[in-house]
């Protein structure tokens, strides 16, 4: 089969077209004919910089995949050849990813693809949907009536998190960039905050009567995390996706602080079934019309992966960048 591989960490020039043996199903696994994948920041990081996971970097990157099962290994009973599936199943920890014509996947990480989505649309969902679910459901237990703040309305994680929070019955306030105002209005937040013009104290007063938000999800992180701590109420919850430098505000406001790293099952080999379960629930919500991925207008094949990485790095993409075979 054809595949885009890397032999070293570096710029997008490290991608090279190569021939690799087509994978063969083994117990608990399936072979998927890749139809689409998407670019996540972790894919760019794995390609370009040394990370804790770099010591066992596979040749083929990209974890998100949507495709058709061509072979099923022993012990797999809930999938069949010909099923259309999606998942986040490789591209890290020595497991080849989706930048190839075929991909070997652990069946527990996969789910039936949402019937109402194309392969291109479905490939945009796994990492961001699992991250959003783990943050809102598993970590913060968002419930009907919760006053929730989500940063990055139109971001890859943010736009799914807003929609999921609404499904959970929360009252959602979300920050956005004025450059994406029109798109932000379509995502479904109850209240939108232009983070370039409104201070934290302003929107905390406006939308919580000064008390602060019950639960804050911050997939932007970095310097933005201080805004999340400021916006949370005393004894509230804050969840982010990246490390924080200073936990002082967590202590001073008696916050419950949570970190989400959806790569843990892939790296440490635990809780694989949780990913398949979450993606099955997400597919049901998608097919019910409650969650819709935002897809960038770019049109790349997996053989154009270098251009796709460059576009994500430019900051000009609007929605998830997807690649098809």
CORLIN-V289999 format. One line per field, one symbol per residue. burial: I if it has 9 or more other C-alpha atoms within 8 Angstrom, else O. A space follows every 10 residues. Layout:
BEGIN
burial->???
END
This chain:
BEGIN
burial->IIIIIIOOII OIOIIOIOOO OOOOIIOIII IIIIIIIIIO OOIIIIIIOI OOIIOOIIII IIIIIIIIII IIIOOIOOOI IOIIIIIIII IIIIIIIIII IIIIIIIIII IIIIOOIOII IIIIIIIIII IIIIIIIOII OIOOOIIIII IIIIIIIIII IIIIIIOIII IIIIIIIOOI IOOIIOIIIO OIIIIOOIOI OOIIIOIIOI OIIIIIIIII IOOIIOIIII IIIOOIIIII IIOOOOOOII OOIIIIOIII OIOIIIIOOO OIOIIIIIII OIIIIIIOOI IOIIIIOOOI IIIIIIIIII IIOOOOIIII IIIIO
END
